Amino acid sequence: MVTINNVWEKVKFDRPRQMVLLAEQPNDIRVALNCYQPGAQNELHYHVGTGQTFLVLKGPCIIRYKPKTKPESEPPTEVTLKEGDSVLIPPDVY
């Protein structure tokens, strides 16, 4: 069992991002923690039909997002989160 309290024991940081699965019900819900090394980032992408929530447990986090309806030339919105902050990225949003 992985909990928020012992998640750091599961993170090895042998790569820029490590996912720690907390719970999963196939075809319904998946709860996982993505742990990032300082400076690590994802490519801008979106999830079809499902949102994604970010909760910062440790350190700052920069989130960049952009609705698919915005022109490609327009830069994404950038938000800096601190420990304890969270944000929901709706489905189909980069």
Phi and psi restraints in degrees (value plus and minus 20) as a CYANA .aco file:
   2 VAL   PHI    -132.3   -92.3
   2 VAL   PSI     111.6   151.6
   3 THR   PHI    -142.6  -102.6
   3 THR   PSI     148.2   188.2
   4 ILE   PHI     -78.6   -38.6
   4 ILE   PSI     -55.4   -15.4
   5 ASN   PHI     -88.3   -48.3
   5 ASN   PSI     -53.4   -13.4
   6 ASN   PHI    -130.7   -90.7
   6 ASN   PSI      -8.6    31.4
   7 VAL   PHI     -80.1   -40.1
   7 VAL   PSI     -55.1   -15.1
   8 TRP   PHI     -84.8   -44.8
   8 TRP   PSI     -44.1    -4.1
   9 GLU   PHI     -87.4   -47.4
   9 GLU   PSI     -46.3    -6.3
  10 LYS   PHI    -107.8   -67.8
  10 LYS   PSI     -34.9     5.1
  11 VAL   PHI    -110.3   -70.3
  11 VAL   PSI     103.9   143.9
  12 LYS   PHI    -122.4   -82.4
  12 LYS   PSI     -40.9    -0.9
  13 PHE   PHI      32.3    72.3
  13 PHE   PSI      22.6    62.6
  14 ASP   PHI    -109.7   -69.7
  14 ASP   PSI     -15.9    24.1
  15 ARG   PHI    -169.3  -129.3
  15 ARG   PSI     145.2   185.2
  16 PRO   PHI     -79.3   -39.3
  16 PRO   PSI     -52.9   -12.9
  17 ARG   PHI    -156.0  -116.0
  17 ARG   PSI     115.6   155.6
  18 GLN   PHI    -148.7  -108.7
  18 GLN   PSI     111.0   151.0
  19 MET   PHI    -115.4   -75.4
  19 MET   PSI     112.6   152.6
  20 VAL   PHI    -136.4   -96.4
  20 VAL   PSI      92.2   132.2
  21 LEU   PHI     -95.9   -55.9
  21 LEU   PSI     106.7   146.7
  22 LEU   PHI    -117.9   -77.9
  22 LEU   PSI     -63.3   -23.3
  23 ALA   PHI    -181.2  -141.2
  23 ALA   PSI     131.0   171.0
  24 GLU   PHI    -173.4  -133.4
  24 GLU   PSI     113.8   153.8
  25 GLN   PHI    -141.4  -101.4
  25 GLN   PSI      86.7   126.7
  26 PRO   PHI     -69.6   -29.6
  26 PRO   PSI     118.9   158.9
  27 ASN   PHI      43.5    83.5
  27 ASN   PSI      -2.9    37.1
  28 ASP   PHI    -155.7  -115.7
  28 ASP   PSI     -87.1   -47.1
  29 ILE   PHI    -168.4  -128.4
  29 ILE   PSI     129.6   169.6
  30 ARG   PHI    -156.9  -116.9
  30 ARG   PSI     109.3   149.3
  31 VAL   PHI    -138.1   -98.1
  31 VAL   PSI      98.1   138.1
  32 ALA   PHI    -163.5  -123.5
  32 ALA   PSI     136.2   176.2
  33 LEU   PHI    -127.9   -87.9
  33 LEU   PSI     108.5   148.5
  34 ASN   PHI    -120.7   -80.7
  34 ASN   PSI      98.2   138.2
  35 CYS   PHI    -125.5   -85.5
  35 CYS   PSI     104.8   144.8
  36 TYR   PHI    -130.8   -90.8
  36 TYR   PSI     118.8   158.8
  37 GLN   PHI     -89.4   -49.4
  37 GLN   PSI     133.1   173.1
  38 PRO   PHI     -73.1   -33.1
  38 PRO   PSI     111.4   151.4
  39 GLY   PHI      67.4   107.4
  39 GLY   PSI     -31.7     8.3
  40 ALA   PHI     -91.9   -51.9
  40 ALA   PSI     131.3   171.3
  41 GLN   PHI    -172.0  -132.0
  41 GLN   PSI     140.3   180.3
  42 ASN   PHI    -116.7   -76.7
  42 ASN   PSI     136.1   176.1
  43 GLU   PHI     -92.8   -52.8
  43 GLU   PSI     130.8   170.8
  44 LEU   PHI     -82.4   -42.4
  44 LEU   PSI     102.7   142.7
  45 HIS   PHI    -172.4  -132.4
  45 HIS   PSI     155.0   195.0
  46 TYR   PHI    -159.8  -119.8
  46 TYR   PSI     141.7   181.7
  47 HIS   PHI    -130.3   -90.3
  47 HIS   PSI     104.3   144.3
  48 VAL   PHI     -92.2   -52.2
  48 VAL   PSI     100.8   140.8
  49 GLY   PHI      53.5    93.5
  49 GLY   PSI     -16.5    23.5
  50 THR   PHI    -162.4  -122.4
  50 THR   PSI     120.3   160.3
  51 GLY   PHI    -105.0   -65.0
  51 GLY   PSI     156.6   196.6
  52 GLN   PHI    -161.9  -121.9
  52 GLN   PSI     112.3   152.3
  53 THR   PHI    -129.2   -89.2
  53 THR   PSI     115.9   155.9
  54 PHE   PHI    -133.3   -93.3
  54 PHE   PSI     109.8   149.8
  55 LEU   PHI    -146.4  -106.4
  55 LEU   PSI     102.0   142.0
  56 VAL   PHI    -106.3   -66.3
  56 VAL   PSI      97.4   137.4
  57 LEU   PHI    -114.4   -74.4
  57 LEU   PSI     -49.9    -9.9
  58 LYS   PHI    -173.1  -133.1
  58 LYS   PSI     111.0   151.0
  59 GLY   PHI      56.3    96.3
  59 GLY   PSI     155.0   195.0
  60 PRO   PHI    -102.8   -62.8
  60 PRO   PSI     141.3   181.3
  61 CYS   PHI    -165.5  -125.5
  61 CYS   PSI     110.7   150.7
  62 ILE   PHI    -121.1   -81.1
  62 ILE   PSI     104.6   144.6
  63 ILE   PHI    -129.4   -89.4
  63 ILE   PSI     110.8   150.8
  64 ARG   PHI    -137.8   -97.8
  64 ARG   PSI     111.4   151.4
  65 TYR   PHI    -163.8  -123.8
  65 TYR   PSI     135.6   175.6
  66 LYS   PHI    -177.8  -137.8
  66 LYS   PSI     104.4   144.4
  67 PRO   PHI     -79.6   -39.6
  67 PRO   PSI     125.6   165.6
  68 LYS   PHI     -81.3   -41.3
  68 LYS   PSI     -41.1    -1.1
  69 THR   PHI     -97.3   -57.3
  69 THR   PSI     -33.6     6.4
  70 LYS   PHI     -95.7   -55.7
  70 LYS   PSI     127.8   167.8
  71 PRO   PHI     -80.5   -40.5
  71 PRO   PSI     127.4   167.4
  72 GLU   PHI     -79.5   -39.5
  72 GLU   PSI     -51.1   -11.1
  73 SER   PHI     -93.2   -53.2
  73 SER   PSI     -37.7     2.3
  74 GLU   PHI    -100.4   -60.4
  74 GLU   PSI     110.6   150.6
  75 PRO   PHI     -91.2   -51.2
  75 PRO   PSI     137.4   177.4
  76 PRO   PHI     -91.0   -51.0
  76 PRO   PSI     138.1   178.1
  77 THR   PHI     -95.0   -55.0
  77 THR   PSI     121.6   161.6
  78 GLU   PHI    -141.5  -101.5
  78 GLU   PSI     111.2   151.2
  79 VAL   PHI    -150.1  -110.1
  79 VAL   PSI     113.6   153.6
  80 THR   PHI    -120.8   -80.8
  80 THR   PSI     103.2   143.2
  81 LEU   PHI    -123.9   -83.9
  81 LEU   PSI     130.4   170.4
  82 LYS   PHI    -135.7   -95.7
  82 LYS   PSI     153.7   193.7
  83 GLU   PHI     -72.1   -32.1
  83 GLU   PSI     109.6   149.6
  84 GLY   PHI      74.9   114.9
  84 GLY   PSI     -36.2     3.8
  85 ASP   PHI     -98.8   -58.8
  85 ASP   PSI     134.1   174.1
  86 SER   PHI    -163.0  -123.0
  86 SER   PSI     140.8   180.8
  87 VAL   PHI    -168.5  -128.5
  87 VAL   PSI     123.7   163.7
  88 LEU   PHI    -126.7   -86.7
  88 LEU   PSI     103.4   143.4
  89 ILE   PHI    -117.9   -77.9
  89 ILE   PSI      96.3   136.3
  90 PRO   PHI     -84.8   -44.8
  90 PRO   PSI     145.3   185.3
  91 PRO   PHI     -76.5   -36.5
  91 PRO   PSI     129.5   169.5
  92 ASP   PHI      41.5    81.5
  92 ASP   PSI       6.8    46.8
  93 VAL   PHI    -133.7   -93.7
  93 VAL   PSI     108.8   148.8
